[in-house]
Amino acid sequence: MNYERPALHRTIFAVDVEGYGDLRRTTPHRLALREGLYRALCRAFDDAGVPWADCRREDCGDGVFVLAPAEIPKGPFVEFLPNALAVALHRHNRTHQAGARIRLRMALHAGEVAYDDHGVTAPAINQTFRLLEAAPLKEALKTSPGVLALITSAWFFEEVVRHSDGLDPTTFRPVPVAVKETRTTGWISLPDRPYPARASLPGEVTAIDDYRARRRFRRHAQVLTDREDPA
């Protein structure tokens, strides 16, 4: 008997907390961290216009894995969600002691996902988690004064990021990804501490400078702060 169900296209989002297993964190720290993480994700998805309730979510202990239906546009996942998430993380960190503060690695990909009675499986899901564990991404977050480091798959960069009017693709950096059996290229961005914009990408002729990229983050952060704390 054939139990196979049709695979469905999904946007794949995953985050992982930096240093979650640090021995200086206590159980109360981790409980406060997890509560803050889910609060930040719910708020960020809402601010980005991505309906959290319509997405499939799985807890990973030190992170969260999300599948978004195909009918939800992919643009907001890179145009609005990273900045909104960084703002929410900064808000959490301002009110919590060091052990409960959050810095995140975030990965984006998309692909055909198969479902069964136990959950989901797909090569695209495997690749998303390999991206999340990539050494260059870990190093990017470690050396950044910000709280969020984003990596997209090559497919997501070429199909979504490059063609977006809502962000500057020249602030992304290509990196080699070699994790377990995976050998690929990822594209890293630091939403709250952007890399300087380059003159162009291959095939690109437009760019904005680093000053404007930073202004865009600060402007977005102020909008979200104003929404939360009206005068």
NUTOR-771995 format. One record per residue (C-alpha): x negated, y negated, z negated. Coordinates in steps of 0.25 Angstrom, whole numbers, plus 5000, padded with zeros to 4 digits. Last residue first. Layout:
# residues N
XYZ;...
//
This chain:
# residues 231
498947644907;499147784912;498247884907;498448014915;498647944928;497647844926;496647954923;496948024936;496847894944;495547864937;494947994940;495247984955;494647844955;493347894948;493348014958;493447924970;492447824965;491447934964;491647974978;491547824982;490247814976;489747944982;489947894996;491047925006;490848015018;491148025033;490448085045;490648235042;490348345051;489248395042;489448315029;489248165029;488548055022;488548125009;489348084997;488648084984;489048204975;490348174967;490348164952;491848194948;492048284960;490748354961;490848424974;490148554979;490348624992;490148774993;489348865003;489449015003;488749144998;489649224989;489249364985;488849324971;488749164971;487949094981;488548964985;487748864993;488148714991;488748605000;488948474993;490248394992;490248244992;490248235007;491648295007;492248165002;493548174996;495048145000;495048145015;494748295015;494248365027;492848405022;493448455009;494548545014;494148635025;492648625025;492548615010;493548725007;492848815016;491448785011;492048824997;492248704987;491448674975;491848574964;491048524952;491748454941;491448394928;490448284932;489048254928;488548354938;487348444936;488048564931;489248544940;488348544953;487548664947;488748744945;489148714959;487848744964;487848884957;489148924963;490148984953;491348914958;490948944972;490949094969;492349074962;492849014975;492249114984;492949224976;494249154978;494049144993;493649294994;495049314988;495749374976;497049344968;497749394956;498149534950;499349564958;498749524971;498449394978;497449374990;496849234992;496549175005;495549055004;495248924998;494048864990;493748764979;492848774967;492748694954;491648694944;492048624931;491648544919;492448554907;492348504892;492748594881;491348614875;491048464876;492148414868;493448374875;494148244878;493248184889;493148324895;494548334898;494648204906;493448234913;494048374917;495248304922;494548204930;493648314936;494948394940;495548274947;494248254955;494248394959;495748404962;495848284971;495148304985;494648444983;495848524978;496748414984;496348454998;496748594997;498248575000;499148664992;499948745002;498848855001;499148884986;498148854976;497248954969;496648914956;495548974947;495148914934;493948914925;493148964913;494249064910;494549094924;496049054923;496849084936;497748984943;498749004955;499148864960;500548804961;500548754946;499248674948;499948594960;498748524967;499048374968;497648334963;498148274950;498948404947;497748494950;496848404941;497848404930;498048554930;496548574931;496148484920;497248544911;496748684914;495248644911;495648574898;496348694893;495148774897;494148684890;494948674878;494948824877;493548834880;493148734869;493948804859;493248934863;491948864861;490948814871;489548804867;489348944873;489548884887;490548984894;491348874901;490048814906;490648744918;492148774919;492548844932;493548804942;494248874954;495148824966;495548914977;496548854988;497348974992;497749045005;498549175002;498249315004;499349415008;499549524998;498849654999;499549774992;499549865004;500050005000;
//
